Amino acid sequence: MKKITFSILTCLALFTACKKDDKKTTSTTFTAIADKKWQLSAQTYVYMGTTFDGYSALSTCQKDNLWTMKSDKTNEIDEGDSKCNASDPQTSVMGTWELRSGDKELYVKGLTSGASVGVTELTFSILEASTTTLKLQYTTTVGGPTIVNTATYTAK
């Protein structure tokens, strides 16, 4: 009987000693960008060696939009003070986001707002991520030439 009791106690000790630590660590980048309202403040693209100002081409109703990467890893889009289409909801949750490659990339999936141009997911290189500034870059190829897009967001 003592052997059985000792065996049970040993097993219990082993199981409790091997219990995984369920606490998740949150990266500095995640903490810096999650749950903040980000507004586009600059956008450029380089096409065939020439840099263009993409921000100036946007309408006011696009410039005042706010993007929140929520801590539950969903995206929330707020139309801001002006809507491009009056029937659009003020806020909507679209898709998911995650950090990849040691927090050097931001992967965004389910961007229904980008569906009109055929883009529903993007992987951005993170050039800067602080509590006030988020600078992202992505590269696309359209009919041969490569386009390098850089977007800067400011926390609101």
C-alpha positions as CSV (number, residue, x, y, z in Angstrom):
1,M,0.0,0.0,0.0
2,K,2.9,2.4,0.8
3,K,4.3,1.7,-2.7
4,I,1.0,2.6,-4.3
5,T,0.6,5.8,-2.3
6,F,4.2,6.8,-3.0
7,S,3.7,6.2,-6.7
8,I,0.6,8.3,-6.8
9,L,2.3,11.1,-4.9
10,T,5.3,10.9,-7.3
11,C,3.0,11.1,-10.3
12,L,1.1,14.0,-8.9
13,A,4.4,15.8,-8.2
14,L,5.7,15.2,-11.7
15,F,2.4,16.4,-13.3
16,T,2.3,19.6,-11.3
17,A,6.0,20.3,-11.8
18,C,5.6,19.9,-15.6
19,K,2.6,22.1,-15.9
20,K,3.0,24.6,-18.8
21,D,3.1,28.3,-18.0
22,D,0.1,29.7,-19.8
23,K,1.1,33.3,-19.4
24,K,1.7,34.8,-22.8
25,T,4.4,37.4,-23.2
26,T,3.4,40.5,-25.1
27,S,6.0,42.0,-27.4
28,T,7.0,45.7,-27.3
29,T,5.7,46.1,-30.8
30,F,2.4,44.5,-30.0
31,T,2.0,46.8,-27.0
32,A,3.0,49.9,-29.0
33,I,0.4,49.4,-31.8
34,A,-2.5,47.4,-30.3
35,D,-5.7,49.2,-29.3
36,K,-4.7,52.6,-30.6
37,K,-6.5,54.5,-33.3
38,W,-4.1,55.0,-36.2
39,Q,-4.7,57.7,-38.9
40,L,-2.8,57.8,-42.1
41,S,-0.6,60.9,-42.1
42,A,1.7,60.2,-45.1
43,Q,1.8,57.8,-48.0
44,T,4.3,57.6,-50.8
45,Y,5.0,55.0,-53.5
46,V,8.0,54.5,-55.8
47,Y,7.3,53.4,-59.3
48,M,10.0,52.9,-61.8
49,G,12.5,55.0,-59.8
50,T,10.1,57.9,-59.3
51,T,8.6,58.8,-55.9
52,F,4.9,59.9,-55.9
53,D,2.9,61.4,-53.1
54,G,-0.1,59.0,-52.7
55,Y,-1.5,60.9,-49.7
56,S,-2.3,64.0,-51.6
57,A,-4.3,61.9,-54.1
58,L,-6.6,60.7,-51.3
59,S,-10.0,62.4,-50.6
60,T,-10.8,63.9,-47.2
61,C,-13.1,61.1,-46.4
62,Q,-10.3,58.6,-46.8
63,K,-7.7,60.7,-44.9
64,D,-9.8,60.9,-41.7
65,N,-10.3,57.1,-41.4
66,L,-9.0,55.5,-38.2
67,W,-7.6,51.9,-38.1
68,T,-7.4,50.1,-34.8
69,M,-5.6,46.8,-34.5
70,K,-7.4,45.5,-31.5
71,S,-5.6,43.3,-28.9
72,D,-7.9,40.4,-29.8
73,K,-6.1,40.6,-33.2
74,T,-9.1,41.9,-35.2
75,N,-9.1,45.2,-37.2
76,E,-11.6,47.9,-36.6
77,I,-12.1,50.6,-39.2
78,D,-13.7,53.9,-38.2
79,E,-14.9,56.2,-41.0
80,G,-13.8,59.3,-39.1
81,D,-15.6,62.6,-39.3
82,S,-16.6,62.2,-43.0
83,K,-17.8,59.2,-44.9
84,C,-17.1,58.5,-48.5
85,N,-20.5,56.7,-48.7
86,A,-23.2,57.9,-46.3
87,S,-24.7,54.4,-46.0
88,D,-21.4,52.9,-44.7
89,P,-21.4,52.0,-41.0
90,Q,-19.4,54.4,-38.8
91,T,-17.2,51.5,-37.5
92,S,-16.7,48.0,-38.8
93,V,-14.6,45.0,-37.8
94,M,-12.7,43.6,-40.7
95,G,-10.4,40.6,-40.7
96,T,-7.4,39.9,-38.5
97,W,-3.8,41.0,-37.9
98,E,-0.7,39.4,-36.5
99,L,3.0,40.1,-36.1
100,R,5.4,37.9,-37.8
101,S,9.1,37.4,-38.4
102,G,10.2,38.5,-34.9
103,D,7.8,41.6,-35.0
104,K,9.4,42.8,-38.3
105,E,6.3,42.1,-40.3
106,L,2.6,42.9,-39.9
107,Y,0.3,40.5,-41.6
108,V,-3.3,41.7,-42.2
109,K,-6.0,39.4,-43.6
110,G,-9.7,39.9,-44.5
111,L,-9.5,43.5,-45.7
112,T,-12.9,43.8,-47.3
113,S,-12.3,47.5,-47.9
114,G,-9.5,46.5,-50.3
115,A,-11.6,44.0,-52.2
116,S,-12.4,46.6,-54.9
117,V,-8.8,46.4,-56.0
118,G,-8.5,42.7,-55.4
119,V,-6.4,42.9,-52.2
120,T,-7.7,41.1,-49.2
121,E,-4.4,40.4,-47.4
122,L,-1.1,42.1,-47.1
123,T,2.2,41.6,-45.4
124,F,3.9,44.9,-44.4
125,S,7.5,45.4,-43.3
126,I,7.5,47.4,-40.1
127,L,9.9,50.3,-40.5
128,E,8.9,52.0,-37.3
129,A,6.5,51.1,-34.5
130,S,6.2,53.3,-31.4
131,T,3.2,54.5,-29.3
132,T,2.9,57.6,-31.6
133,T,4.1,56.5,-35.1
134,L,3.6,53.4,-37.2
135,K,5.4,53.3,-40.5
136,L,4.7,50.3,-42.8
137,Q,6.0,49.3,-46.2
138,Y,4.9,46.8,-48.8
139,T,5.9,45.9,-52.3
140,T,3.6,45.0,-55.2
141,T,4.2,44.1,-58.8
142,V,1.7,45.4,-61.4
143,G,2.3,44.2,-64.9
144,G,6.0,43.9,-64.4
145,P,7.3,47.0,-62.6
146,T,7.6,46.9,-58.8
147,I,5.9,49.5,-56.7
148,V,7.2,50.2,-53.2
149,N,4.4,51.6,-51.0
150,T,5.3,53.4,-47.7
151,A,2.5,54.5,-45.3
152,T,2.9,56.4,-42.1
153,Y,0.2,56.4,-39.4
154,T,-0.1,58.7,-36.4
155,A,-1.8,57.6,-33.2
156,K,-4.9,59.6,-32.3
